[in-house]
Amino acid sequence: MEIRIFENQKEIDLAAAKYFIDVLQNKQYPILGLATGSSPIGLYNNLISAYNKDKISFKNTTTFNLDEYVGLGIDDEQSYRNFMNKHLFNQIDINLENTNIPDGKLSPEESSKIYNEKLTNVSIDIQILGIGTNGHIAFNEPGTSFSSQTHIVDLKKETIDDNARFFNDKNDVPRQAITMGLANIMQAKQIILIASGEKKAKAISLMIQGAMTEDIPASILQKHPNVTILIDRKLAKKIISCEHE
Ligand code: GLP
């Protein structure tokens, strides 16, 4: 696990984009693992700008997103499909048919099964991850088995509270999601996790220097051979001060 510390979010976003641009320039048929939430937006903006400068093309690229809310589809403002179309896919030359996100409108059991079948036949070249304040990655909440495949999740209260900021009303946040499992995520050849701000300090600290335990789903990354964590100085300082408390 390599940890890189940057001054601010802008520097993190540039560094994250470099890893992705490298894959996009060197692979004939790149397969990207993508995430939602606020953390990857700067990365996506940098990829759009590299595309606009003709440095990269997404014509031969396939993408797999981590997760989707149960019940939300393309017409729902807060669906992850809508998020991805808006923040990335509609601004680049990717074929939308090559962009994969669990279907929140199907029965969740069926949707999970279909998505997992798709994932078993591919090998993601590079996966971007954010992290939840409780240490979740994708929507793998504390307690999820390290050997989990794509599955349906009952979201924890802290995740619903954290994500309520994207919805008009907290009661609108879906209570369930479909998510890639931890075993699916670990299949990616390379993983980049980005986090900034003091709020994420506890989760990052437990992920990198705590025990590898299903109580902190992100701690599974300790055993992945190619993970890079990009964090800002504020967060790094908070980790150090926590250690001295
Ligand atoms: C959601 C997503 C995660 C994401 C997390 C953190 O729960 N399912 O993939 O990492 O939010 O989001 P943010 O980057 O907005 O802090």
Residues whose N, C-alpha, C, O or C-beta is under 5 A from the ligand:
A	BS01	GLP	A35 T36 G37 S38 S39 G130 I131 G132 A138 F139
